[in-house]
Amino acid sequence: MKIFSSAPEGNELAQYVGVDYIKFSISTIDSVTDWMKKNDNIAQPLLANIDLLVMIAHKYKADANLLLEKRKIQEWKQVFNDWFARCESKIPAKYREGIKENGDELFKELEQYGH
């Protein structure tokens, strides 16, 4: 086994952990967005998944830039915005603006990655 740095992922066995987590996140988000396209409930797990992907992408920038597609990020953002437009009136007023702002901020951060 080869070790090439002191980082937790700095060895042959762990070097692709970032890739694996980003691929898992993309798969999960794709599944969630498929569900949200038909969802008219105020429940939405998309932002929590995007939040985690942003954290992973921040740590594994090179992997995120290779694996994330700007087109796909825009698709996820559109699904969120469409869901919000459909369900906005059902969301308690005290959370409504914050949810939209969180979504906008998370997508802004995620849009820094990809190709």
N, C-alpha and C positions, 0 to 999 in steps of 0.2 A: 504494500500500500504506500502510496506517495503522499507526503505532506508538503504543501507548497506555500503555506502561510499560517499565521497564528489565529486567523479568523475561525469561528466555529465551522464555517463551510470550507475551510482551507485544506481539504484533503480529498482524495479521489472518491471516497464513498459519499461525501456530503456536498460536493461541489454543485450538484444540480438540484439541491433542495429548493432554491428560489424558483427554478423552472417548474418543478412539480407543483409548488403552491400556487404559482400564477396560473398554470394550466387548470388546476382544480378550481380556482376562483372564477376563471372564465367560464368553465363548464357550469358551475353553480349559478352564476349570473345569467347565463343563457337560459337555464331552466327557470329561474325566477322571472325573467322578462317574458318568457312564453306564457307563464301563469298570469302575470300582471296584465297582459294584453286583453285578457278576458275577465279580469277581476274588477268588480265594482264595490269592493269592500274597502274600508279604510286601512286594513292591514296591508303592509307592504314590507317585505324583507330586503328589498333592493338596496336601499341606502346603507344598511348595516353591512351588506356584502361588498358594496363599493368602498366603504370606509376601510374594511380589512384589506381589500386589494390595494388601496392607496398606501397603506402602511407597508405592505409587502413590496410594492413597486418602489417605494422610497428606499428600502434597504437593498433591493436587487434591481437597480436602475437599468443596467445593461440588458438583463433578461426581460424586464418589462418592455423596454423599447423594441426588442426583437419579437416578442410574443403578442403584444397588444396592437390592435389595428384601430386607427383613428375612426375608420368607418364604423366599426363595431361599437366603439365608445359613444359615437353620435347616435347610433341605434338605441343603445341602452338609455341614453339621456332622453330621447324622444319618447320611449316607452314610459319613463318616469313622468315626463311632462304631460303626456296624454292621460296617464292614470290620475295625476294630480288634478287636471282639468275636469275629469269625470267625477272625482270623489271629493273635491275641495269643499263643497258645501256640507259634506258629512263629517269632516274633520272638526273636532272641537275648536272653536275660534281661538282659544288661547294657545293652541299648538300650530295652527294653520300656517302662519307666516314663518315660523321657525322651521317647520318641515321643508317648506319651499326653499328657504335660505340655505338650509343644510344641504339640500340636493344640489342647488346651484354651486355652492362652494366645493362640494365633493367632486362634482363633474369637472369643475374648473381645475382642480388639482389633478384629477386623472387624465385630463386632456394634455397634460405636459408630457405624457409618455406615449409611446407607440410610433407607428409608421403609417 
